[in-house]
Amino acid sequence: MAVTEPAPAVPAEPHAPPTPTTAPNEAGETPGIPQEGARREERGEGSGGGEGSEGGAGARSAPSGRTVRGTGYESILRRQSLRESAARTYARSLPIVPVRARGLTIEGADGRRYLDCLSGAGTLALGHNHPVVLEAIKKVLDSGAPLHVLDLATPVKDAFTSELFATLPGELADDARVQFCGPAGTDAVEAALKLVRTATGRDGLLAFTGAYHGMTAGALAASGGAPDVRVTRLPYPHAYRCPFGTGGERGAELTARWTESLLDDPKSGVTTPAGMIVEAVQGEGGVIPAPDDWMRRMRRITADRAIPLVVDEVQTGVGRTGAFWAVEHSGVVPDVMVLSKAIGGSLPLAVVVYRSSLDAWEPGAHAGTFRGNQLAMAAGTATLAYVRENKLAERAGTLGARILGQLQGLGAAHPCVGDVRGRGLMIGIELVDPDAAGPEDTAPPAAPALALAVQQECLARGLIVELGGRHSAVVRLLPPLTLTDEQATAVLDRFADALAAAERARVPRPSPSRRAPAPVPAPGPSH
């Protein structure tokens, strides 16, 4: 199937440079992108010579004058495995060496092309190297503006802040302050937690099972699986694997009642906390959307008790879920919003936006050397404006609903598909082992080995997907918001082929009683 790349889902802005209309071929290859490197690799020449190039045509001269051997992609991968830490994640399951990218497509050093449904873990709202982003970056570079200014005011920063505030829920934008943080979302989470503790004078925190807020100490403490005496864990509504075994509206109601009980019972052991932090859609937790009524209930619970509500929109923001911010689905206006990933237009940027009444910090209470990233602010301004003006959030909602429906239809023919869920272009397919279900199981056990096999079969077909969820058994799709109908069909076709191939290769498990514990999932992407 032909895939149009990288034509946006809607017409480009008038100021944007012309968008190429050449389409990748059946293999996902885009005519017009230089292919000579790939051809040299096929012939065993130049930088693409692979392992066979070592000591031969693959040798290059290093700046020091020494000769670097083995510049083929296999040599690069081998050196990465030898040099980088054991904490590396994506490189383990996606052994590719990207050298070029545009829109949905990545070209590897091996000459292959891939449809990227990881999108930098949701960072690339417009896909790779979108023309309006490149234009914005180039404009700053050509202007001679300083690239590093700490937290000083600049025209670039002012333009970003103005565009950001134009997208926020009106009630918050009218009375908001913004704190520019270190370049990763996890630092913005740390800032938000520090903020509410400073403003309230309290220390405790309410967080939810399955949450993911980053990898620094405070953010990790509020995430699922990391114990901290200052964090009270609350059940997150999960229709497919409900912690109360009921699911649906009843399950969400019980989670809300449990929250109220803990806060109002003088013997619960939970004192009034500094804040509650929640994701409107849990991403790393397995793509679990919070019911809108439940989100409104959390807002009422926190407002009635003067508990600041912090919503982590690091992965859900900038149109990903079908609304510009995921909280807009429920109409909830939080006290604090944590933003990163897509707001930087593919470059590192993170901020906290909050009600002015919480602005109780002393100067320097939260700082960071790289909080003045001018290129990221320029790229972010262009991205925010493009998504807003071209209504890409609405497009994501429409196309995402269509994809969900098609995946649910696919799941009806595959018993290993336990659940298909998501919102907008934030989609998850939970894979299960139906043969291993016990009589007491409300849902079959997760099948992480099958999910890994599906991921690898997808990669073999030129499709990049990520895994998530409690046991890494949820295949995640995070395509760019510029995804076209043709591209969506190509993604679904490749996923369906990969699922069928992984199923055929699957070895049946002997019995539920011999079920092995699921492997511990690797940490998700850092905020």
Secondary structure, 3 states (H helix, E strand, C coil): CCCCCCCCCCCCCCCCCCCCCCCCCCCCCCCCCCCHHHHHHHHCCHHHCHHHHCCCCCCEECCCCCEECCCCHHHHHHHHHHHCCCCCCHHHHCCCCEEEEEECEEEECCCCEEEECCHHHHCCCCCECCHHHHHHHHHHHHHCCCCCCCCCCCHHHHHHHHHHHHHCCHHHHCCEEEEECCCCHHHHHHHHHHHHHHHHCCCCEEEECCCCCCCCHHHHHCCCCCCCCCEEEECCCCCCCCCCCCCHHHHHHHHHHHHHHHHHCCCCCCCCCCEEEECCEECCCCCEECCHHHHHHHHHHHHHCCCCEEEECCCCCCCCCCCCCHHHHCCCCCCEEEECHHHHCCCCCCEEEEEHHHCCCCCCCCCCCCCCCHHHHHHHHHHHHHHHHCCHHHHHHHHHHHHHHHHHHHHHCCCCEEEEEEECCEEEEEEECHHHCCCCCCCCCECHHHHHHHHHHHHHCCEECEEECCCCCEEEECCCCCCCHHHHHHHHHHHHHHHHHHHHHCCCCCCHHHCCCCCCCCCCCCC
